[in-house]
Amino acid sequence: MPLKVLDDTGNGEWSNLICAVDYLTGLATDGDPTNDVKVANMSLGTTVGTDSSIDAAVTGMVNSGVTMSR
């Protein structure tokens, strides 16, 4: 399931990334196993973890059972 958070030049807002991560977490925790995402591949070209809200979103996603690949 591709979720695009950056524009065509590779730029974007951290809030878009957080929304996408929260969306995947929601799918993993909504009680419907048919829409679960098992792995999230984040090819962002930068270091994730420069903002505590991003850290919290990614931690929540991983704790919900989604494996993060980068």
Buried (B, 14 or more C-beta within 10 A) or exposed (E): EEBEBBEEEEEEEBEBBBEBBBBBBEBBBEEEEEEBBEEBEBEEEEEBEEEEEBEEBBEBBBEBEBEBEE
